[in-house]
Amino acid sequence: MTHENDLNDLSLLGSSTNDFKGLEAFPNRKPERDYTVTLTTDEFTCVCPKTGQPDFAKITISYVPDLKIVESKSLKLYFQSFRNRGVFHEHAANIILDDFLEAIHPRWCRVQADFGVRGGIAITVDAEYGKA
């Protein structure tokens, strides 16, 4: 069950602010149990660091939480922070994984970045931490 104090450190949920301050988290109420959380968006965008052309991807993050669970609105705003960012596909997946690890310290995490076709080639990048 969600406790009222679970919301204490969440500043973005229920707010209309556009000021992204980083990934937020709330306590895992079942840290003794291994379970998988999967988050998916098909609205991820960034730009090519060389040409500035837009890139579109489906991002899937699967993780086994430890003491914290990521708050989904902060994740949405985090993804939006890439919109005008010049980044290669491989780097994007690893940056997302690193930032996720720093924010919630999961037991295991996989980021799959499935980028759309550009120049006739689609790229999928899987970045993983820990053992499934």
N, C-alpha and C positions, 0 to 999 in steps of 0.2 A: 504494500500500500504506500502511496505517496504521502510523505509527512509534510506539514506546512513549512518546516525549516529546510526542506529540500530545495525550496525556491529562493532561499536567502541570497545565494551568489549568482542568480540569473538576472541579468539586467536587460536582455534583449527580448525575451519571451513576453508577449503581450504589449510590446512597445513598437512604436512606428519609427524609431530612430534609424537613421542611415549611417550612423557612426559605428563602423565595425571595430571592435576592440580585441577581437581574437575569439578562438573557440572557447565556449563555456561548457561546463559539465555539472552534473548533479550526482549525488551519492548513489552507488549501487546497493540496493537493499538485500541482495543475495550474493555477496562476494564469495561465499563458500561454494557456490554452484558454478560450474562451467556451462555457459549458454552463449549462443552466437547471435549477435545483432547485425543486421544487414541494412545498409542505407544506399539508396540508388537515386541518381538524377540523370536525366538525359538532356539537361539544360546547361551543361558546363561549356563555357567558351573561354578561349584565350586567343592570342594572336601569334603568328610566326615571328620569331625574334629578328629575322632577316628582312622579310617582305612586308610584315604588318598585316598579312592576309588572315582572316579569321579561321579558327579551327573549332570544331564542335566535337564533343565527346559525351559518351555515357560513362559516368563514374559510378563504380560500385565499391563500397567499403564494407568489408565484413570483419568483425572483431569479437573477441571474447573479453568482456570487461573484467577489470580487477576491482578497484575501489570507486571508479568513476564511470559515468556514462555520458557521452557527448549529447549536448542539447541541439536538436535539429535545426532550429531557426539560426543559431550561430553558425552551423555548418552551411546553411544556405547562403548566408551573408559572406562566409569565408569563400565559398565557390564563386560568388559574384565578384570578389576582389581580384579574380584572375581575368576578368572580362577584357581589359585593355593591357594585360601583362604579356610581354614577349617572352615565350618560354617554349622550349622543345618538348615534345610529347613525353619523352623518357624522363626529362627533368620534372615535368609537372607531376607525374605519378609519384616520384620519389619525394618531392617537396610536400605533397599532400600527406604521404605516409609519415614523414618526419614531423610535420606539424601536429598530426593526429597523435603520434606517440608522445610528443612533448606535452600535449594538453591533457591526456587521460591515462597514459601509461597502461595500455591494455596488456593482457597476457599474450595475446596473439592478434595480428591484424594483417589483412590483405587489402591492397588498393588495386582495382582493375580499372584502367583508363582505356576505353574502346573508342578511338578517334575515327571520325568519318574519313572517307576517301578524299585525298588531296594529291593531285598529280598521278592519279591512277592507282594509288597504294593506300590501303587502310592500315593503321598501326594500332595494335593492342599492347599495352604495357601492364605487366603484373609485378607489383612491388610488395614484398612480404616481410614481416617481422615475426620471429618466434616460431613455435611449432604448433601446427593445427591439432 
